[in-house]
Every structure is written in structure tokens, then in C-alpha cells.
Amino acid sequence: MNRYARQMLFEPIQQTGQDKLANSAVLVVGAGALGTVICNQLARAGIGKIRLVDRDYVEYSNLQRQILFDESDAAQSIPKAIAAKNKLQSINSEIEIEAFVANVSNDNIEQFVSGVDVVMDGTDNFATRYLLNDICYKKNIPYSYGGVVSSRGMTAFFIPEETPCMRCLFKGEANSNQTCDTVGVIAPAVDIISSLQVTEVFKYLTDNTKHLRRTLKTIDIWYNHQYDLKFPKPDSNCPSCQKRVFPALMKAGVSEETVLCGRNTVQIHQETHFDLDELATKLSRVATIKKTPFLLKVLFDESITFVIFSDGRVLVQGTEDTLVARSFYDRYIGS
């Protein structure tokens, strides 16, 4: 336990709290900016089990803020979940780390939350966040929300049967026209929001719940704004935490087109499996092929690139127009 000596000197944690962290399991959805900072802190603190899920791979533009990756990961187009696991294991070999290269959906979310004590948000879209909110309130698991764009960030820690849920606060109006692709993002804002998320999780897991913040916290570190919205009472009409309908869990089947934040990319998830060797042979006649153990890159002359995963996902890079993406997909993959 010498590894955690300074942390155990902190009076609210001590040996008892450290033991509780060691016996805890945390699901982190998304291994991007927020997710890598979250996982780094969880691993160094001695969380016993980290389950990490991400659908994407490492690119050079990630290195500015996604702290678990390096140039080698980007050069090899390693899936973020795999690259993060490799780095985390070199940070702390004593903990268990599960990594899944997958798109979280209502078809697999119950599998991912099984056996975890907290779910942490490292995603970049509210469709997935509402999915996490709903599964957490269905399964009575605390949900740590975080989001960052530009120099601004928001975070809250939701606990079923104790606090309102995310739907109560945002009422389905959470999306903004601003993304990291249109207004950028700076790393310090990411680090602060992620650290606030992890701090609340530590309080919860070590039974220091009387110190939980119980607000929706918003900061802008560039323009020096900060405020806390105290949690209101749950909305009596909320379909998730009050009526227990859970809208995000009701849509069956894989999602199809999704515009990825800040990527000039559309994800199409229509199939459940691809044979990458078979597709490489087929598409090599019309495009330049780069195959790795995890994915297939297909570069076309029209400034469009496909990144194909074996779980049935295709990232169509070079457009945010879902109709254009679908046209290329149907032309080369088939409908």
C-alpha cells in the first residue's frame, strides 16, 4: 500500500477508504479527453477495476488533450480503449482493467454496467449521456456527468433515489450548436472538469457522501466565470427517475448515422460484424487500404476515408453530411 501512502494520509480516506477504493469497480464510457484524464486518476488512486469502452481510434489531433496517448498510438491508429489500457497497465499493474472497442448502445449497455459501482461519462454527445442516465436510474447506479467545449465545462453527480436525474435538469434541451470542431477546446478545461468528476466519485466510494456537492457546476476558466445550480426537486413528469419509462432504453437495434463531435466524420452502424480481410480484398480494387489488427482504413480519391471496425461500424471521414456519408457507404459497403 506504499503506492497510496500520500492519499491515505488524507484524513477522509485513510486505510479504510483506500480499501473501499480497491474493492470498487467503475465504468468509464469514452476514452477521449475526459475519459483519459478520468482513467489516469482512477488507476493512480487504486480503483480495483476499471471497465473502459470507446468506439474510436487515436489520431494526432487527440494528443493535445487526451493524456494517455502518444505519437506511436496515433501513427498505428490504435483503438483508444486498447491504447488507454496499455498505458494504464504500465501505470498500475495491480488493478484490473477491461477495455472494449465498441459503440455503447441500448443493445449492450446492460452488459457494460453489470457489476459496477459508478458510471462515469467521458462521451461527447447527449444521446449517449441520456442512455447512461437511463440505465443508471434503472439499475440504481450513480452517474457522473461531465462535458467540455471551448474553455467551458459542466459536471454533476447524480444518485438514483437521492437526486434528480440529468433529464430533470436539461429536459431534453441539452444539445448546443457549439462543438469542439466549431469553437475548439483547451486541455486545462478538460482536466478541471474530469478532476471534479473523479473527486465526487471518490467521496461516494469512500462513504464521504455528506461532502458531495449536489449541484450542476459550470465553469469558464478563460473568462473567469463559475457558478453552481443547486439540484432542484425531481421533476414529477420525468420519464426516467419518476415514471421509470427510460426512453433511451426503448429503441431496439443498432444506431445508424451519427455525426461525431469535432471529427468531420459520420459513424454508420448498420451491421453487427465485418470480416476485415474480406472487405480489404474487395475494396483494394478501388481504394488504398491500410489494415491493422483492430481496423481497416480505406482511402478514396474523393477526400473520403472509411475506418471500418469488425463490430460493424464504419466511420466515414471527410463529411458531416449524413446523406453524403450514406451515399458513399451504400456505394462501397452495400445497403
Residue frames relative to the residue before (quaternion, step in Angstrom):
aa qw qx qy qz dx dy dz
M 1.0000 0.0000 0.0000 0.0000 0.00 0.00 0.00
N 0.3949 0.7314 -0.4801 0.2803 3.60 1.23 0.00
R 0.5352 0.6332 -0.3884 0.4023 3.58 1.18 -0.60
Y 0.7814 0.3331 -0.1495 0.5061 3.59 0.99 -0.87
A 0.2696 0.8240 -0.4761 0.1472 3.59 1.28 0.23
R 0.6923 0.4670 -0.3007 0.4608 3.61 0.82 -0.92
Q 0.6341 0.5218 -0.3286 0.4667 3.58 1.05 -0.70
M 0.6834 0.4867 -0.2847 0.4636 3.59 1.00 -0.82
L 0.5742 0.5671 -0.3825 0.4499 3.60 1.22 -0.29
F 0.5530 0.5829 -0.3923 0.4479 3.58 1.25 -0.39
E 0.4944 -0.7394 0.3649 0.2750 3.56 -0.41 1.29
P 0.6846 0.4830 -0.3341 0.4317 3.68 0.82 -0.72
I 0.6988 0.4442 -0.2813 0.4849 3.64 1.19 -0.31
Q 0.1230 0.8316 -0.5405 0.0340 3.60 0.50 -1.18
Q 0.7759 -0.3340 0.2471 0.4748 3.58 -1.26 -0.31
T 0.6421 0.5421 -0.3271 0.4322 3.58 0.95 -0.87
G 0.6850 0.4790 -0.2818 0.4710 3.54 0.89 -0.93
Q 0.6332 0.5336 -0.3321 0.4516 3.56 1.01 -0.79
D 0.6318 0.5223 -0.3281 0.4694 3.57 1.02 -0.75
K 0.6457 0.5133 -0.3201 0.4660 3.58 1.01 -0.75
L 0.6250 0.5162 -0.3388 0.4776 3.59 1.02 -0.73
A 0.6647 0.5221 -0.3013 0.4413 3.57 0.93 -0.89
N 0.7255 0.4049 -0.2302 0.5067 3.58 1.17 -0.56
S 0.5570 0.6161 -0.3738 0.4128 3.58 1.27 0.27
A 0.1822 -0.7506 0.6251 0.1128 3.53 -1.28 0.53
V 0.0825 -0.8058 0.5863 -0.0084 3.57 -0.86 1.03
L 0.2428 -0.7346 0.6168 0.1448 3.55 -1.03 0.89
V 0.0816 -0.7672 0.6356 0.0291 3.57 -0.87 1.02
V 0.1422 -0.7917 0.5918 0.0521 3.57 -0.61 1.16
G 0.7698 0.2383 -0.2299 0.5457 3.54 -0.45 1.28
A 0.0702 -0.7990 0.5972 0.0038 3.56 -0.74 1.10
G 0.3574 0.7189 -0.5100 0.3087 3.54 0.91 0.97
A 0.8445 -0.1096 0.0829 0.5176 3.56 -0.99 -0.84
L 0.7185 0.4189 -0.2515 0.4950 3.58 0.67 -1.07
G 0.6954 0.5254 -0.2887 0.3963 3.55 0.78 -1.05
T 0.6681 0.4977 -0.3239 0.4485 3.60 0.94 -0.76
V 0.6407 0.4956 -0.3327 0.4830 3.59 1.01 -0.72
I 0.6282 0.5373 -0.3285 0.4569 3.59 0.96 -0.86
C 0.7030 0.4706 -0.2775 0.4553 3.59 0.76 -1.05
N 0.6064 0.5568 -0.3512 0.4460 3.57 1.02 -0.75
Q 0.7092 0.4492 -0.2674 0.4730 3.58 0.85 -0.95
L 0.6290 0.5298 -0.3427 0.4541 3.61 0.99 -0.73
A 0.6773 0.5003 -0.2974 0.4500 3.57 0.89 -0.95
R 0.6824 0.4844 -0.2930 0.4624 3.58 0.88 -0.90
A 0.6733 0.4971 -0.2947 0.4612 3.59 1.13 -0.62
G 0.5266 -0.6757 0.3908 0.3367 3.59 1.23 -0.20
I 0.2247 0.7480 -0.5798 0.2319 3.58 1.03 0.71
G 0.5034 -0.7243 0.3801 0.2783 3.58 -0.66 1.09
K 0.8099 0.0295 0.0145 0.5856 3.58 1.01 -0.78
I 0.0738 -0.7646 0.6400 0.0170 3.54 -0.91 1.02
R 0.0934 -0.7624 0.6390 0.0416 3.54 -0.82 1.04
L 0.0730 -0.8286 0.5538 -0.0366 3.57 -0.54 1.23
V 0.0398 -0.7959 0.6039 -0.0159 3.56 -0.88 1.01
D 0.1695 0.7674 -0.6053 0.1267 3.58 -0.89 0.97
R 0.3769 -0.7624 0.4946 0.1789 3.56 -1.04 0.82
D 0.6942 0.5286 -0.2397 0.4256 3.58 1.25 -0.40
Y 0.3591 -0.7011 0.5673 0.2404 3.56 -1.37 -0.03
V 0.6109 -0.6003 0.3880 0.3405 3.56 -1.24 0.50
E 0.0453 -0.7668 0.6402 0.0056 3.55 -1.04 0.95
Y 0.6691 -0.5229 0.3413 0.4030 3.59 -1.20 0.45
S 0.6331 0.5476 -0.3416 0.4274 3.61 1.04 -0.68
N 0.5825 0.5897 -0.3702 0.4195 3.60 1.23 -0.31
L 0.6158 0.6373 -0.3437 0.3105 3.57 1.05 -0.80
Q 0.5416 0.6393 -0.3922 0.3796 3.60 1.20 -0.40
R 0.8406 0.1339 -0.0241 0.5243 3.62 1.03 -0.66
Q 0.6611 0.5010 -0.3101 0.4646 3.63 1.18 -0.34
I 0.2493 -0.8944 0.3545 0.1106 3.46 0.35 1.44
L 0.6427 0.5361 -0.3471 0.4232 3.64 1.12 -0.23
F 0.6790 0.4986 -0.2803 0.4602 3.60 1.27 -0.13
D 0.1394 -0.7738 0.6109 0.0920 3.54 -1.28 0.47
E 0.7535 -0.4095 0.2626 0.4422 3.57 -1.30 0.07
S 0.6108 0.5582 -0.3544 0.4355 3.58 1.06 -0.65
D 0.6309 0.5269 -0.3290 0.4649 3.59 1.00 -0.79
A 0.6779 0.4866 -0.2913 0.4678 3.58 0.95 -0.88
A 0.6505 0.5284 -0.3217 0.4406 3.59 0.93 -0.85
Q 0.7385 0.3975 -0.2161 0.5000 3.58 1.08 -0.72
S 0.3521 -0.7564 0.4788 0.2733 3.60 1.31 -0.02
I 0.1812 0.8056 -0.5387 0.1670 3.58 0.91 0.93
P 0.5239 -0.6176 0.4722 0.3481 3.63 -0.93 0.77
K 0.5738 -0.6396 0.3884 0.3331 3.55 -0.92 0.92
A 0.6374 0.5381 -0.3441 0.4310 3.59 0.93 -0.81
I 0.6740 0.4902 -0.2880 0.4716 3.58 0.99 -0.86
A 0.6615 0.5029 -0.3064 0.4644 3.58 0.91 -0.92
A 0.6531 0.5090 -0.3135 0.4649 3.57 1.00 -0.83
K 0.6418 0.5190 -0.3322 0.4565 3.59 0.92 -0.84
N 0.6408 0.5347 -0.3296 0.4414 3.59 0.92 -0.88
K 0.6894 0.4729 -0.2813 0.4711 3.55 0.92 -0.92
L 0.6564 0.5223 -0.3132 0.4452 3.58 0.95 -0.86
Q 0.6416 0.5255 -0.3278 0.4526 3.58 1.02 -0.73
S 0.6568 0.4829 -0.3124 0.4877 3.58 1.15 -0.60
I 0.6173 0.5235 -0.3383 0.4800 3.58 1.25 -0.37
N 0.8022 -0.0468 0.0783 0.5900 3.58 0.90 -0.93
S 0.1683 -0.8242 0.5375 0.0584 3.57 -0.21 1.29
E 0.5912 0.6131 -0.3531 0.3871 3.58 1.26 -0.18
I 0.6937 0.4535 -0.2803 0.4842 3.61 1.20 -0.32
E 0.4777 -0.6517 0.5082 0.2982 3.57 -1.30 0.32
I 0.0430 -0.7934 0.6071 -0.0095 3.56 -0.86 0.99
E 0.0963 -0.7710 0.6288 0.0308 3.56 -0.80 1.08
A 0.0742 -0.8026 0.5918 0.0130 3.58 -0.86 0.97
F 0.0536 -0.7941 0.6053 -0.0070 3.55 -0.90 0.98
V 0.2324 -0.7301 0.6274 0.1388 3.56 -0.89 1.00
A 0.3698 0.7234 -0.4753 0.3377 3.55 0.02 1.30
N 0.4178 -0.6459 0.5771 0.2742 3.50 -1.35 0.38
V 0.3451 -0.7438 0.5316 0.2122 3.59 -0.59 1.10
S 0.0932 0.7881 -0.5979 0.1129 3.56 -0.80 1.05
N 0.6604 -0.4991 0.3572 0.4327 3.57 -1.25 0.07
D 0.5688 0.5872 -0.3847 0.4285 3.60 1.25 -0.10
N 0.8162 0.2448 -0.1134 0.5109 3.61 1.06 -0.64
I 0.4591 0.7305 -0.4369 0.2546 3.60 1.21 -0.21
E 0.6177 0.5428 -0.3641 0.4373 3.62 1.01 -0.66
Q 0.6106 0.5437 -0.3424 0.4629 3.58 1.08 -0.71
F 0.7121 0.4763 -0.2767 0.4352 3.59 0.85 -0.92
V 0.7111 0.4409 -0.2815 0.4699 3.63 1.01 -0.65
S 0.4619 0.7057 -0.4428 0.3042 3.59 1.22 -0.23
G 0.8607 0.1484 -0.1236 0.4710 3.56 -0.83 1.04
V 0.5911 0.5705 -0.3916 0.4145 3.63 1.18 0.16
D 0.4587 -0.6976 0.4932 0.2445 3.55 -1.24 0.58
V 0.7858 0.0648 -0.0050 0.6150 3.59 1.17 -0.62
V 0.2119 -0.7335 0.6275 0.1523 3.56 -1.22 0.61
M 0.1249 -0.8089 0.5735 0.0345 3.58 -0.80 1.06
D 0.3765 -0.7557 0.5123 0.1570 3.51 -0.93 1.07
G 0.0716 0.7682 -0.6334 0.0603 3.55 -0.75 1.14
T 0.4041 0.7541 -0.4317 0.2858 3.57 1.23 0.50
D 0.3744 -0.7292 0.5281 0.2217 3.56 -1.32 0.00
N 0.7441 0.3317 -0.2219 0.5357 3.62 1.19 0.34
F 0.5132 -0.6882 0.4309 0.2781 3.54 -1.09 0.77
A 0.5109 0.6121 -0.4450 0.4078 3.61 1.13 -0.23
T 0.6851 0.4529 -0.2780 0.4982 3.58 0.94 -0.89
R 0.6355 0.5372 -0.3404 0.4378 3.60 0.98 -0.75
Y 0.6500 0.4886 -0.3275 0.4812 3.59 0.98 -0.74
L 0.5965 0.5448 -0.3551 0.4703 3.58 1.12 -0.60
L 0.6700 0.4835 -0.2965 0.4789 3.59 0.91 -0.91
N 0.6204 0.5448 -0.3363 0.4530 3.58 0.97 -0.84
D 0.7151 0.4728 -0.2703 0.4382 3.57 0.79 -1.03
I 0.6680 0.4795 -0.3246 0.4675 3.60 0.90 -0.79
C 0.6384 0.5279 -0.3367 0.4476 3.59 1.03 -0.71
Y 0.6974 0.4450 -0.2870 0.4829 3.58 0.93 -0.77
K 0.5987 0.5321 -0.3614 0.4773 3.58 1.17 -0.40
K 0.7841 0.3402 -0.1535 0.4959 3.59 0.92 -0.95
N 0.4269 -0.7287 0.4433 0.3004 3.60 1.32 0.09
I 0.4273 0.6607 -0.4796 0.3884 3.56 0.87 1.09
P 0.4689 -0.6682 0.4860 0.3122 3.66 -0.82 0.83
Y 0.1851 -0.7840 0.5896 0.0586 3.55 -1.12 0.82
S 0.1861 -0.7791 0.5942 0.0727 3.56 -0.76 1.14
Y 0.1418 -0.8085 0.5701 0.0352 3.57 -0.50 1.25
G 0.1164 0.7749 -0.6184 0.0595 3.56 -1.11 0.75
G 0.0618 0.7917 -0.6062 0.0440 3.55 -1.10 0.68
V 0.0512 -0.8029 0.5937 -0.0122 3.58 -1.02 0.82
V 0.1451 0.7364 -0.6576 0.0652 3.55 -1.17 0.71
S 0.8049 0.1473 -0.1492 0.5551 3.58 -1.04 0.78
S 0.7141 -0.3666 0.2935 0.5192 3.62 -0.66 -1.08
R 0.5787 0.6032 -0.3423 0.4290 3.57 1.34 0.23
G 0.0207 0.7965 -0.6043 0.0052 3.52 -1.20 0.57
M 0.1437 -0.7594 0.6279 0.0913 3.54 -1.31 0.47
T 0.0700 0.7923 -0.6049 0.0391 3.55 -1.15 0.61
A 0.0557 0.7665 -0.6386 0.0388 3.53 -1.24 0.62
F 0.2620 -0.7427 0.5962 0.1560 3.54 -1.24 0.53
F 0.1237 -0.8278 0.5471 0.0108 3.54 -0.41 1.29
I 0.0881 -0.7935 0.6020 0.0139 3.58 -0.92 0.98
P 0.4348 -0.7087 0.4860 0.2694 3.62 -0.57 1.08
E 0.8327 0.1809 -0.1985 0.4843 3.53 -1.11 0.94
E 0.7149 0.3899 -0.2683 0.5147 3.60 1.27 0.06
T 0.7978 0.1528 -0.0620 0.5799 3.59 1.03 -0.77
P 0.5793 -0.5037 0.4641 0.4419 3.57 -1.25 0.12
C 0.4489 -0.6712 0.5076 0.3006 3.58 -1.23 0.28
M 0.7236 -0.4360 0.2986 0.4440 3.56 -1.27 0.08
R 0.6177 0.5485 -0.3505 0.4413 3.60 1.04 -0.69
C 0.6088 0.5555 -0.3546 0.4416 3.60 1.06 -0.66
L 0.7098 0.4643 -0.2623 0.4602 3.57 0.97 -0.87
F 0.7950 0.3301 -0.1602 0.4831 3.58 0.83 -0.96
K 0.1873 -0.8399 0.4924 0.1308 3.59 1.23 -0.42
G 0.7144 -0.4874 0.2519 0.4343 3.54 0.98 0.93
E 0.6405 0.5367 -0.3173 0.4484 3.59 1.29 0.07
A 0.3410 0.8108 -0.4333 0.1965 3.58 1.18 0.48
N 0.6027 0.6031 -0.3763 0.3626 3.60 1.06 -0.56
S 0.1441 -0.7716 0.6165 0.0618 3.55 -1.17 0.70
N 0.5321 -0.6217 0.4638 0.3395 3.56 -1.18 0.50
Q 0.6251 0.5372 -0.3399 0.4529 3.58 1.22 -0.31
T 0.0168 0.7734 -0.6326 0.0388 3.55 -0.95 0.96
C 0.6655 -0.4821 0.3617 0.4404 3.57 -1.25 0.10
D 0.6036 0.5571 -0.3553 0.4462 3.60 1.23 -0.34
T 0.7406 0.4069 -0.2264 0.4844 3.59 1.08 -0.70
V 0.8154 0.1903 -0.0943 0.5385 3.61 0.99 -0.72
G 0.5161 -0.6774 0.3979 0.3412 3.60 1.24 0.06
V 0.1531 -0.7573 0.6219 0.1279 3.53 -1.34 -0.16
I 0.2195 -0.7692 0.5841 0.1376 3.58 -1.04 0.75
A 0.6102 -0.6299 0.3604 0.3178 3.53 -1.02 0.90
P 0.6333 0.5434 -0.3780 0.4009 3.67 0.83 -0.72
A 0.6197 0.5313 -0.3520 0.4581 3.61 1.05 -0.67
V 0.6242 0.5320 -0.3239 0.4717 3.56 1.05 -0.79
D 0.6775 0.5111 -0.2980 0.4371 3.57 0.84 -1.00
I 0.6698 0.5076 -0.3069 0.4466 3.58 0.95 -0.86
I 0.6785 0.4786 -0.3051 0.4664 3.59 0.82 -0.94
S 0.6452 0.5166 -0.3250 0.4596 3.60 0.93 -0.84
S 0.6622 0.5069 -0.3058 0.4594 3.57 0.95 -0.86
L 0.6265 0.5176 -0.3344 0.4773 3.59 1.05 -0.70
Q 0.6244 0.5331 -0.3368 0.4610 3.58 1.02 -0.77
V 0.6928 0.4823 -0.2805 0.4569 3.56 0.82 -1.02
T 0.6167 0.5604 -0.3508 0.4274 3.59 0.98 -0.76
E 0.6714 0.4824 -0.3054 0.4725 3.60 0.88 -0.88
V 0.6319 0.5268 -0.3300 0.4630 3.58 1.04 -0.73
F 0.6268 0.5232 -0.3344 0.4707 3.59 1.00 -0.77
K 0.6302 0.5299 -0.3366 0.4569 3.59 0.93 -0.86
Y 0.6852 0.4947 -0.2870 0.4510 3.55 0.87 -0.99
L 0.7201 0.4700 -0.2666 0.4353 3.58 0.76 -1.02
T 0.7197 0.4040 -0.2475 0.5075 3.61 1.14 -0.53
D 0.5051 -0.6887 0.3926 0.3412 3.59 1.30 0.35
N 0.4480 0.6344 -0.4957 0.3887 3.57 1.03 0.81
T 0.1285 0.8671 -0.4749 0.0785 3.56 1.03 0.82
K 0.5728 0.5994 -0.3954 0.3952 3.61 1.14 -0.44
H 0.6897 0.4596 -0.2764 0.4864 3.58 1.24 -0.35
L 0.3888 0.7156 -0.4967 0.3001 3.62 1.21 0.13
R 0.5420 -0.6825 0.3948 0.2907 3.55 -0.95 0.93
R 0.0894 -0.8463 0.5162 0.0966 3.63 1.01 -0.85
T 0.5870 0.4939 -0.4193 0.4855 3.55 0.87 1.07
L 0.3935 -0.5972 0.6131 0.3356 3.50 -1.41 0.07
K 0.1419 -0.8250 0.5455 0.0401 3.56 -0.34 1.26
T 0.0673 -0.7859 0.6147 0.0040 3.57 -0.93 0.97
I 0.0018 -0.7979 0.6024 -0.0199 3.58 -0.93 0.91
D 0.0541 -0.7198 0.6848 0.0996 3.50 -1.36 0.39
I 0.2381 -0.8394 0.4735 0.1206 3.54 -0.11 1.30
W 0.6192 0.5395 -0.3558 0.4460 3.61 1.17 -0.32
Y 0.7864 0.2939 -0.1390 0.5253 3.57 0.90 -0.96
N 0.4822 -0.7399 0.3892 0.2618 3.55 1.32 0.46
H 0.4272 0.6585 -0.4997 0.3664 3.54 0.88 0.99
Q 0.1187 0.7764 -0.6138 0.0799 3.55 -1.08 0.72
Y 0.1929 0.7779 -0.5896 0.1005 3.56 -0.95 0.82
D 0.2870 -0.7412 0.5885 0.1483 3.50 -1.30 0.54
L 0.2077 -0.7421 0.6266 0.1164 3.54 -0.93 0.98
K 0.3627 -0.7404 0.5239 0.2138 3.57 -0.47 1.18
F 0.5468 -0.6250 0.4383 0.3438 3.56 -0.94 0.86
P 0.3147 -0.7223 0.5781 0.2123 3.60 -0.89 0.88
K 0.6414 -0.4518 0.4041 0.4703 3.54 -1.27 -0.12
P 0.6031 -0.5540 0.4039 0.4076 3.63 -1.05 0.55
D 0.4969 -0.6377 0.5076 0.2979 3.54 -1.12 0.76
S 0.4435 -0.7309 0.4506 0.2572 3.57 -0.60 1.11
N 0.7011 0.4373 -0.2620 0.4986 3.58 1.24 -0.42
C 0.3940 0.7339 -0.4833 0.2695 3.59 1.23 0.09
P 0.4034 -0.7461 0.4734 0.2377 3.61 -0.69 1.04
S 0.6877 0.5021 -0.2863 0.4393 3.58 1.17 -0.48
C 0.8279 0.2550 -0.1408 0.4793 3.58 0.39 -1.17
Q 0.7341 0.3906 -0.2462 0.4979 3.62 1.17 -0.33
K 0.7788 0.3079 -0.1768 0.5170 3.61 0.75 -0.96
R 0.2666 -0.8169 0.4739 0.1924 3.58 1.36 -0.28
V 0.3018 0.7398 -0.5262 0.2912 3.53 0.90 1.05
F 0.1315 -0.8511 0.4932 0.1231 3.59 1.18 -0.73
P 0.1345 -0.8551 0.4960 0.0691 3.62 0.50 1.19
A 0.6667 0.5245 -0.3225 0.4200 3.61 0.92 -0.81
L 0.6817 0.4817 -0.2886 0.4690 3.58 1.19 -0.44
M 0.5940 0.6276 -0.3453 0.3661 3.58 1.25 -0.16
K 0.6331 0.5406 -0.3358 0.4406 3.59 1.18 -0.46
A 0.2266 -0.8020 0.5414 0.1113 3.57 -0.49 1.16
G 0.7383 0.4183 -0.3046 0.4327 3.54 -1.24 0.50
V 0.5986 -0.5731 0.4171 0.3731 3.54 -1.25 0.43
S 0.5135 -0.6135 0.4950 0.3390 3.55 -1.20 0.52
E 0.3736 -0.7264 0.5242 0.2406 3.57 -1.17 0.42
E 0.8427 0.0004 -0.0010 0.5384 3.64 -0.09 -1.16
T 0.0607 0.7681 -0.6344 0.0622 3.56 -0.98 0.96
V 0.3105 -0.7279 0.5802 0.1925 3.59 -0.82 1.00
L 0.2876 -0.7807 0.5342 0.1497 3.59 -0.69 1.11
C 0.5327 -0.6697 0.4288 0.2896 3.54 -0.87 1.03
G 0.8804 0.0809 -0.0638 0.4629 3.54 -0.92 0.99
R 0.6311 0.5881 -0.3077 0.4016 3.58 1.21 0.21
N 0.2748 -0.7410 0.5470 0.2760 3.63 1.21 -0.38
T 0.5430 0.6084 -0.3435 0.4659 3.51 1.10 0.89
V 0.1541 -0.7435 0.6424 0.1041 3.54 -1.18 0.72
Q 0.2361 -0.7499 0.5992 0.1512 3.57 -0.90 0.93
I 0.0866 -0.7628 0.6389 0.0483 3.56 -0.97 0.91
H 0.0103 -0.7941 0.6056 -0.0494 3.54 -0.66 1.16
Q 0.1155 0.8238 -0.5329 0.1550 3.52 0.12 1.35
E 0.7408 0.3480 -0.1957 0.5402 3.57 1.11 -0.70
T 0.4284 -0.6905 0.5154 0.2722 3.57 -1.28 0.23
H 0.8040 0.0547 -0.0312 0.5913 3.60 1.24 -0.20
F 0.0811 -0.7598 0.6416 0.0674 3.55 -1.20 0.67
D 0.3285 -0.6702 0.6245 0.2301 3.54 -1.21 0.66
L 0.3107 -0.8023 0.4776 0.1781 3.58 -0.17 1.27
D 0.6176 0.5370 -0.3508 0.4551 3.61 1.04 -0.67
E 0.6633 0.5078 -0.3017 0.4595 3.55 0.92 -0.89
L 0.6718 0.4831 -0.2981 0.4759 3.60 0.95 -0.86
A 0.6139 0.5491 -0.3536 0.4434 3.59 1.01 -0.73
T 0.6526 0.5040 -0.3088 0.4740 3.58 0.96 -0.82
K 0.6715 0.5148 -0.2898 0.4473 3.55 0.91 -0.95
L 0.7781 0.3867 -0.1944 0.4551 3.59 0.76 -1.06
S 0.5104 0.6532 -0.4243 0.3644 3.60 1.20 -0.26
R 0.5881 0.5819 -0.3657 0.4264 3.60 1.20 -0.36
V 0.8017 0.2910 -0.1274 0.5063 3.59 1.11 -0.60
A 0.7947 0.2047 -0.0926 0.5639 3.59 1.23 -0.15
T 0.5243 -0.5895 0.5000 0.3572 3.55 -1.36 0.15
I 0.2089 -0.8175 0.5336 0.0582 3.55 -0.74 1.10
K 0.0041 0.7493 -0.6620 -0.0176 3.56 -1.12 0.77
K 0.0673 -0.8223 0.5651 -0.0047 3.58 -0.52 1.17
T 0.0879 -0.7557 0.6476 0.0439 3.55 -1.04 0.87
P 0.6774 -0.4804 0.3354 0.4448 3.62 -1.17 0.11
F 0.7458 0.4269 -0.2136 0.4647 3.58 1.20 -0.43
L 0.8226 0.0495 0.0397 0.5651 3.59 1.08 -0.62
L 0.3264 -0.7073 0.5934 0.2028 3.51 -1.41 0.20
K 0.1552 -0.7725 0.6102 0.0828 3.59 -0.82 1.04
V 0.0757 -0.7936 0.6037 -0.0063 3.56 -0.86 1.04
L 0.1050 -0.8193 0.5635 0.0155 3.59 -0.46 1.23
F 0.1717 -0.7920 0.5830 0.0569 3.54 -0.69 1.17
D 0.6177 -0.5635 0.4005 0.3749 3.60 -1.23 0.36
E 0.6631 0.5512 -0.3004 0.4076 3.60 1.14 -0.59
S 0.5605 -0.6156 0.3711 0.4113 3.62 1.21 0.48
I 0.5450 0.5586 -0.4160 0.4667 3.54 1.18 0.61
T 0.0756 -0.7837 0.6160 0.0269 3.55 -1.01 0.89
F 0.2334 -0.7291 0.6227 0.1618 3.55 -1.09 0.77
V 0.0730 -0.7234 0.6812 0.0860 3.54 -1.18 0.69
I 0.0938 -0.8408 0.5328 -0.0204 3.55 -0.36 1.29
F 0.1698 -0.7844 0.5931 0.0638 3.54 -0.90 1.03
S 0.5919 -0.6109 0.3949 0.3470 3.56 -1.11 0.64
D 0.6393 0.5400 -0.3437 0.4262 3.63 1.16 -0.38
G 0.6801 -0.5317 0.2761 0.4225 3.58 1.25 0.34
R 0.5800 0.5930 -0.3785 0.4108 3.59 1.25 0.05
V 0.0912 -0.7557 0.6454 0.0642 3.53 -1.22 0.67
L 0.1959 -0.7368 0.6353 0.1227 3.57 -0.90 0.98
V 0.1610 -0.7680 0.6157 0.0726 3.58 -0.67 1.12
Q 0.1017 -0.8336 0.5427 0.0110 3.57 -0.22 1.31
G 0.6656 0.4892 -0.3729 0.4227 3.54 -1.07 0.80
T 0.7789 0.1702 -0.1179 0.5920 3.59 1.29 0.06
E 0.2203 -0.7292 0.6223 0.1802 3.53 -1.31 0.42
D 0.5002 0.6322 -0.4208 0.4161 3.55 1.34 0.19
T 0.3635 -0.7664 0.4827 0.2180 3.59 -0.42 1.17
L 0.6184 0.5425 -0.3533 0.4455 3.59 1.11 -0.58
V 0.6361 0.5053 -0.3202 0.4873 3.58 1.03 -0.79
A 0.6538 0.5174 -0.3121 0.4554 3.57 0.92 -0.92
R 0.6669 0.5008 -0.2994 0.4635 3.56 0.91 -0.91
S 0.6191 0.5515 -0.3444 0.4403 3.58 1.04 -0.74
F 0.6730 0.4762 -0.2894 0.4863 3.59 0.93 -0.91
Y 0.6361 0.5417 -0.3286 0.4403 3.54 0.96 -0.86
D 0.6927 0.4771 -0.2813 0.4620 3.56 0.80 -0.98
R 0.6449 0.5416 -0.3248 0.4304 3.56 1.07 -0.76
Y 0.8231 0.2862 -0.1182 0.4760 3.56 0.85 -0.93
I 0.7191 0.3806 -0.2451 0.5272 3.60 1.17 -0.54
G 0.4297 -0.6809 0.4757 0.3543 3.54 1.00 -0.86
S 0.4562 -0.6985 0.4893 0.2540 3.55 -1.11 0.69
